[in-house]
Amino acid sequence: MNIVVFGAGGRAGGRVVAEAHRRGHRVTAVVRDPAGHGDLADARVVAGDVTDGTGVARAAAGHDAAVSAAADLSVPPHEFFTASARALTTGLAEAGVRRLAVVGLASIMPGASGAPLMDEPGYPGEYRDFYLGHAAGLAVLRECDLDWTYVAPAGDFDHAGTRTGRYRIADHADPADRITYADFAVALLDEIEAPRHHRVAFSVRKA
Protein backbone atom coordinates (compact mmCIF):
# COMPACT_ATOMS: atom_id res chain seq x y z
CA MET A 1 0.00 0.00 0.00
CA ASN A 2 0.91 3.66 -0.29
CA ILE A 3 0.46 5.21 3.17
CA VAL A 4 0.88 8.87 4.10
CA VAL A 5 1.71 9.62 7.74
CA PHE A 6 1.13 13.12 9.09
CA GLY A 7 3.13 13.89 12.21
CA ALA A 8 5.70 11.26 11.25
CA GLY A 9 8.42 12.99 13.25
CA GLY A 10 6.86 12.22 16.64
CA ARG A 11 7.29 9.11 18.75
CA ALA A 12 4.04 7.46 17.66
CA GLY A 13 4.31 8.64 14.07
CA GLY A 14 7.90 7.44 13.73
CA ARG A 15 6.95 3.96 14.96
CA VAL A 16 4.06 3.87 12.47
CA VAL A 17 6.48 4.71 9.65
CA ALA A 18 8.87 1.98 10.82
CA GLU A 19 6.11 -0.65 11.12
CA ALA A 20 4.69 0.23 7.69
CA HIS A 21 8.15 -0.10 6.16
CA ARG A 22 8.68 -3.43 7.96
CA ARG A 23 5.53 -4.71 6.21
CA GLY A 24 6.68 -3.57 2.78
CA HIS A 25 4.42 -0.55 2.36
CA ARG A 26 5.54 2.64 0.63
CA VAL A 27 5.40 5.56 3.07
CA THR A 28 5.27 9.31 2.69
CA ALA A 29 6.26 10.93 5.98
CA VAL A 30 4.87 14.44 6.42
CA VAL A 31 6.73 16.65 8.90
CA ARG A 32 7.13 20.37 9.46
CA ASP A 33 10.88 20.38 8.73
CA PRO A 34 12.29 17.46 6.72
CA ALA A 35 15.87 18.60 7.40
CA GLY A 36 15.49 17.56 11.03
CA HIS A 37 14.34 14.00 10.33
CA GLY A 38 17.18 11.94 8.95
CA ASP A 39 15.81 9.08 11.06
CA LEU A 40 13.00 8.66 8.52
CA ALA A 41 15.34 7.49 5.77
CA ASP A 42 13.07 4.54 4.89
CA ALA A 43 10.27 6.91 3.87
CA ARG A 44 9.74 9.69 1.37
CA VAL A 45 9.90 12.74 3.65
CA VAL A 46 8.02 15.91 2.69
CA ALA A 47 7.21 19.18 4.42
CA GLY A 48 3.58 19.76 5.28
CA ASP A 49 1.06 21.33 7.62
CA VAL A 50 -1.73 19.05 8.81
CA THR A 51 -3.97 22.08 9.46
CA ASP A 52 -3.84 23.11 5.77
CA GLY A 53 -6.43 21.23 3.74
CA THR A 54 -4.81 22.09 0.42
CA GLY A 55 -1.45 20.84 1.66
CA VAL A 56 -3.05 17.67 3.03
CA ALA A 57 -4.60 16.97 -0.37
CA ARG A 58 -1.28 17.54 -2.12
CA ALA A 59 0.65 15.23 0.25
CA ALA A 60 -2.02 12.52 0.19
CA ALA A 61 -2.57 12.34 -3.58
CA GLY A 62 -1.95 8.83 -4.88
CA HIS A 63 -2.08 7.15 -1.48
CA ASP A 64 -4.35 4.35 -0.29
CA ALA A 65 -4.63 5.36 3.36
CA ALA A 66 -3.57 8.09 5.78
CA VAL A 67 -2.45 8.18 9.39
CA SER A 68 -2.43 11.25 11.60
CA ALA A 69 -0.14 11.26 14.62
CA ALA A 70 0.24 15.03 14.58
CA ALA A 71 0.29 17.40 17.54
CA ASP A 72 1.53 20.96 17.95
CA LEU A 73 2.02 22.04 21.54
CA SER A 74 2.69 25.63 20.48
CA VAL A 75 -0.98 26.04 19.47
CA PRO A 76 -4.00 25.89 21.82
CA PRO A 77 -5.18 22.25 21.75
CA HIS A 78 -8.80 22.96 20.77
CA GLU A 79 -7.62 25.11 17.88
CA PHE A 80 -5.04 22.63 16.63
CA PHE A 81 -7.05 19.41 16.84
CA THR A 82 -10.21 20.86 15.30
CA ALA A 83 -8.23 22.57 12.53
CA SER A 84 -6.25 19.42 11.75
CA ALA A 85 -9.38 17.26 11.75
CA ARG A 86 -11.12 19.63 9.33
CA ALA A 87 -8.06 19.83 7.07
CA LEU A 88 -7.69 16.05 7.04
CA THR A 89 -11.34 15.42 6.23
CA THR A 90 -11.44 17.96 3.41
CA GLY A 91 -7.94 17.33 2.06
CA LEU A 92 -8.17 13.54 2.05
CA ALA A 93 -11.57 13.68 0.37
CA GLU A 94 -10.13 15.93 -2.32
CA ALA A 95 -7.22 13.52 -2.81
CA GLY A 96 -9.57 10.53 -3.02
CA VAL A 97 -8.14 8.86 0.11
CA ARG A 98 -10.97 7.20 2.01
CA ARG A 99 -9.23 5.48 4.95
CA LEU A 100 -7.86 7.52 7.87
CA ALA A 101 -6.46 6.27 11.18
CA VAL A 102 -5.87 8.84 13.91
CA VAL A 103 -3.59 8.31 16.90
CA GLY A 104 -5.83 9.04 19.87
CA LEU A 105 -5.69 9.71 23.59
CA ALA A 106 -6.80 7.43 26.43
CA SER A 107 -8.12 10.34 28.50
CA ILE A 108 -11.19 10.84 26.31
CA MET A 109 -12.07 7.14 26.01
CA PRO A 110 -14.62 5.51 28.35
CA GLY A 111 -13.07 4.27 31.59
CA ALA A 112 -14.31 1.45 33.81
CA SER A 113 -17.28 3.56 34.94
CA GLY A 114 -18.36 4.33 31.38
CA ALA A 115 -17.49 8.01 31.77
CA PRO A 116 -14.50 9.47 29.92
CA LEU A 117 -11.31 8.49 31.72
CA MET A 118 -10.48 12.16 32.31
CA ASP A 119 -13.70 12.49 34.37
CA GLU A 120 -13.05 9.53 36.66
CA PRO A 121 -12.07 10.29 40.28
CA GLY A 122 -8.37 10.74 40.83
CA TYR A 123 -7.45 11.14 37.18
CA PRO A 124 -4.87 13.92 36.75
CA GLY A 125 -6.37 17.11 35.37
CA GLU A 126 -3.38 19.34 34.68
CA TYR A 127 -3.56 18.60 30.95
CA ARG A 128 -7.33 18.79 30.68
CA ASP A 129 -7.20 21.41 27.92
CA PHE A 130 -5.19 18.93 25.84
CA TYR A 131 -7.73 16.19 26.54
CA LEU A 132 -10.61 18.45 25.54
CA GLY A 133 -8.76 19.45 22.37
CA HIS A 134 -8.52 15.78 21.36
CA ALA A 135 -12.22 15.33 22.12
CA ALA A 136 -13.09 18.31 19.92
CA GLY A 137 -11.03 16.89 17.06
CA LEU A 138 -12.80 13.54 17.40
CA ALA A 139 -16.15 15.34 17.27
CA VAL A 140 -15.14 16.83 13.90
CA LEU A 141 -14.25 13.37 12.60
CA ARG A 142 -17.65 12.03 13.63
CA GLU A 143 -19.28 14.50 11.24
CA CYS A 144 -17.26 13.61 8.13
CA ASP A 145 -17.83 11.02 5.41
CA LEU A 146 -14.39 9.40 5.49
CA ASP A 147 -13.85 5.81 6.63
CA TRP A 148 -11.96 6.88 9.75
CA THR A 149 -10.91 5.18 12.94
CA TYR A 150 -9.51 6.69 16.14
CA VAL A 151 -7.02 4.39 17.85
CA ALA A 152 -5.98 5.21 21.42
CA PRO A 153 -3.74 3.48 23.94
CA ALA A 154 -5.80 2.13 26.83
CA GLY A 155 -3.58 4.01 29.25
CA ASP A 156 -0.23 5.49 28.36
CA PHE A 157 2.86 4.47 26.41
CA ASP A 158 5.74 2.37 27.66
CA HIS A 159 8.52 4.65 26.44
CA ALA A 160 11.35 2.16 26.98
CA GLY A 161 9.68 -1.06 25.88
CA THR A 162 10.41 -2.95 22.66
CA ARG A 163 8.22 -4.49 19.98
CA THR A 164 6.50 -7.78 20.84
CA GLY A 165 4.09 -7.71 17.89
CA ARG A 166 1.15 -8.36 20.23
CA TYR A 167 -1.67 -6.29 21.70
CA ARG A 168 -5.29 -6.63 22.82
CA ILE A 169 -8.39 -4.61 22.06
CA ALA A 170 -9.36 -2.98 25.37
CA ASP A 171 -12.84 -3.14 26.87
CA HIS A 172 -12.27 0.27 28.41
CA ALA A 173 -9.50 2.76 29.09
CA ASP A 174 -7.21 1.82 31.98
CA PRO A 175 -4.75 4.41 33.34
CA ALA A 176 -2.44 1.65 34.63
CA ASP A 177 -1.93 0.02 31.23
CA ARG A 178 1.26 0.63 29.26
CA ILE A 179 1.71 -0.40 25.63
CA THR A 180 4.92 0.22 23.72
CA TYR A 181 4.89 2.65 20.81
CA ALA A 182 6.02 -0.20 18.55
CA ASP A 183 3.13 -2.50 19.55
CA PHE A 184 0.69 0.39 19.23
CA ALA A 185 1.98 0.84 15.67
CA VAL A 186 1.33 -2.87 15.04
CA ALA A 187 -2.31 -2.38 16.06
CA LEU A 188 -2.70 0.71 13.91
CA LEU A 189 -1.17 -0.93 10.81
CA ASP A 190 -3.36 -4.01 11.32
CA GLU A 191 -6.34 -1.65 11.19
CA ILE A 192 -5.05 -0.03 7.99
CA GLU A 193 -4.42 -3.35 6.26
CA ALA A 194 -7.58 -5.17 7.39
CA PRO A 195 -10.07 -2.62 8.78
CA ARG A 196 -12.33 -3.87 11.56
CA HIS A 197 -13.33 -0.57 13.15
CA HIS A 198 -15.18 1.89 10.93
CA ARG A 199 -16.05 5.43 12.04
CA VAL A 200 -15.47 4.57 15.71
CA ALA A 201 -12.89 5.14 18.44
CA PHE A 202 -11.32 2.19 20.23
CA SER A 203 -8.43 1.44 22.59
CA VAL A 204 -5.61 -1.07 22.50
CA ARG A 205 -3.68 -2.42 25.47
CA LYS A 206 -0.61 -4.48 26.25
CA ALA A 207 -1.07 -8.17 25.46
C-alpha positions as CSV (number, residue, x, y, z in Angstrom):
1,M,0.0,0.0,0.0
2,N,0.9,3.7,-0.3
3,I,0.5,5.2,3.2
4,V,0.9,8.9,4.1
5,V,1.7,9.6,7.7
6,F,1.1,13.1,9.1
7,G,3.1,13.9,12.2
8,A,5.7,11.3,11.2
9,G,8.4,13.0,13.3
10,G,6.9,12.2,16.6
11,R,7.3,9.1,18.7
12,A,4.0,7.5,17.7
13,G,4.3,8.6,14.1
14,G,7.9,7.4,13.7
15,R,7.0,4.0,15.0
16,V,4.1,3.9,12.5
17,V,6.5,4.7,9.6
18,A,8.9,2.0,10.8
19,E,6.1,-0.6,11.1
20,A,4.7,0.2,7.7
21,H,8.2,-0.1,6.2
22,R,8.7,-3.4,8.0
23,R,5.5,-4.7,6.2
24,G,6.7,-3.6,2.8
25,H,4.4,-0.5,2.4
26,R,5.5,2.6,0.6
27,V,5.4,5.6,3.1
28,T,5.3,9.3,2.7
29,A,6.3,10.9,6.0
30,V,4.9,14.4,6.4
31,V,6.7,16.7,8.9
32,R,7.1,20.4,9.5
33,D,10.9,20.4,8.7
34,P,12.3,17.5,6.7
35,A,15.9,18.6,7.4
36,G,15.5,17.6,11.0
37,H,14.3,14.0,10.3
38,G,17.2,11.9,8.9
39,D,15.8,9.1,11.1
40,L,13.0,8.7,8.5
41,A,15.3,7.5,5.8
42,D,13.1,4.5,4.9
43,A,10.3,6.9,3.9
44,R,9.7,9.7,1.4
45,V,9.9,12.7,3.7
46,V,8.0,15.9,2.7
47,A,7.2,19.2,4.4
48,G,3.6,19.8,5.3
49,D,1.1,21.3,7.6
50,V,-1.7,19.1,8.8
51,T,-4.0,22.1,9.5
52,D,-3.8,23.1,5.8
53,G,-6.4,21.2,3.7
54,T,-4.8,22.1,0.4
55,G,-1.5,20.8,1.7
56,V,-3.0,17.7,3.0
57,A,-4.6,17.0,-0.4
58,R,-1.3,17.5,-2.1
59,A,0.7,15.2,0.2
60,A,-2.0,12.5,0.2
61,A,-2.6,12.3,-3.6
62,G,-1.9,8.8,-4.9
63,H,-2.1,7.1,-1.5
64,D,-4.4,4.3,-0.3
65,A,-4.6,5.4,3.4
66,A,-3.6,8.1,5.8
67,V,-2.5,8.2,9.4
68,S,-2.4,11.3,11.6
69,A,-0.1,11.3,14.6
70,A,0.2,15.0,14.6
71,A,0.3,17.4,17.5
72,D,1.5,21.0,18.0
73,L,2.0,22.0,21.5
74,S,2.7,25.6,20.5
75,V,-1.0,26.0,19.5
76,P,-4.0,25.9,21.8
77,P,-5.2,22.2,21.7
78,H,-8.8,23.0,20.8
79,E,-7.6,25.1,17.9
80,F,-5.0,22.6,16.6
81,F,-7.0,19.4,16.8
82,T,-10.2,20.9,15.3
83,A,-8.2,22.6,12.5
84,S,-6.3,19.4,11.7
85,A,-9.4,17.3,11.7
86,R,-11.1,19.6,9.3
87,A,-8.1,19.8,7.1
88,L,-7.7,16.0,7.0
89,T,-11.3,15.4,6.2
90,T,-11.4,18.0,3.4
91,G,-7.9,17.3,2.1
92,L,-8.2,13.5,2.0
93,A,-11.6,13.7,0.4
94,E,-10.1,15.9,-2.3
95,A,-7.2,13.5,-2.8
96,G,-9.6,10.5,-3.0
97,V,-8.1,8.9,0.1
98,R,-11.0,7.2,2.0
99,R,-9.2,5.5,5.0
100,L,-7.9,7.5,7.9
101,A,-6.5,6.3,11.2
102,V,-5.9,8.8,13.9
103,V,-3.6,8.3,16.9
104,G,-5.8,9.0,19.9
105,L,-5.7,9.7,23.6
106,A,-6.8,7.4,26.4
107,S,-8.1,10.3,28.5
108,I,-11.2,10.8,26.3
109,M,-12.1,7.1,26.0
110,P,-14.6,5.5,28.4
111,G,-13.1,4.3,31.6
112,A,-14.3,1.5,33.8
113,S,-17.3,3.6,34.9
114,G,-18.4,4.3,31.4
115,A,-17.5,8.0,31.8
116,P,-14.5,9.5,29.9
117,L,-11.3,8.5,31.7
118,M,-10.5,12.2,32.3
119,D,-13.7,12.5,34.4
120,E,-13.1,9.5,36.7
121,P,-12.1,10.3,40.3
122,G,-8.4,10.7,40.8
123,Y,-7.4,11.1,37.2
124,P,-4.9,13.9,36.7
125,G,-6.4,17.1,35.4
126,E,-3.4,19.3,34.7
127,Y,-3.6,18.6,31.0
128,R,-7.3,18.8,30.7
129,D,-7.2,21.4,27.9
130,F,-5.2,18.9,25.8
131,Y,-7.7,16.2,26.5
132,L,-10.6,18.5,25.5
133,G,-8.8,19.4,22.4
134,H,-8.5,15.8,21.4
135,A,-12.2,15.3,22.1
136,A,-13.1,18.3,19.9
137,G,-11.0,16.9,17.1
138,L,-12.8,13.5,17.4
139,A,-16.2,15.3,17.3
140,V,-15.1,16.8,13.9
141,L,-14.3,13.4,12.6
142,R,-17.7,12.0,13.6
143,E,-19.3,14.5,11.2
144,C,-17.3,13.6,8.1
145,D,-17.8,11.0,5.4
146,L,-14.4,9.4,5.5
147,D,-13.9,5.8,6.6
148,W,-12.0,6.9,9.7
149,T,-10.9,5.2,12.9
150,Y,-9.5,6.7,16.1
151,V,-7.0,4.4,17.9
152,A,-6.0,5.2,21.4
153,P,-3.7,3.5,23.9
154,A,-5.8,2.1,26.8
155,G,-3.6,4.0,29.3
156,D,-0.2,5.5,28.4
157,F,2.9,4.5,26.4
158,D,5.7,2.4,27.7
159,H,8.5,4.7,26.4
160,A,11.3,2.2,27.0
161,G,9.7,-1.1,25.9
162,T,10.4,-3.0,22.7
163,R,8.2,-4.5,20.0
164,T,6.5,-7.8,20.8
165,G,4.1,-7.7,17.9
166,R,1.2,-8.4,20.2
167,Y,-1.7,-6.3,21.7
168,R,-5.3,-6.6,22.8
169,I,-8.4,-4.6,22.1
170,A,-9.4,-3.0,25.4
171,D,-12.8,-3.1,26.9
172,H,-12.3,0.3,28.4
173,A,-9.5,2.8,29.1
174,D,-7.2,1.8,32.0
175,P,-4.7,4.4,33.3
176,A,-2.4,1.6,34.6
177,D,-1.9,0.0,31.2
178,R,1.3,0.6,29.3
179,I,1.7,-0.4,25.6
180,T,4.9,0.2,23.7
181,Y,4.9,2.7,20.8
182,A,6.0,-0.2,18.6
183,D,3.1,-2.5,19.6
184,F,0.7,0.4,19.2
185,A,2.0,0.8,15.7
186,V,1.3,-2.9,15.0
187,A,-2.3,-2.4,16.1
188,L,-2.7,0.7,13.9
189,L,-1.2,-0.9,10.8
190,D,-3.4,-4.0,11.3
191,E,-6.3,-1.7,11.2
192,I,-5.1,0.0,8.0
193,E,-4.4,-3.4,6.3
194,A,-7.6,-5.2,7.4
195,P,-10.1,-2.6,8.8
196,R,-12.3,-3.9,11.6
197,H,-13.3,-0.6,13.1
198,H,-15.2,1.9,10.9
199,R,-16.0,5.4,12.0
200,V,-15.5,4.6,15.7
201,A,-12.9,5.1,18.4
202,F,-11.3,2.2,20.2
203,S,-8.4,1.4,22.6
204,V,-5.6,-1.1,22.5
205,R,-3.7,-2.4,25.5
206,K,-0.6,-4.5,26.2
207,A,-1.1,-8.2,25.5
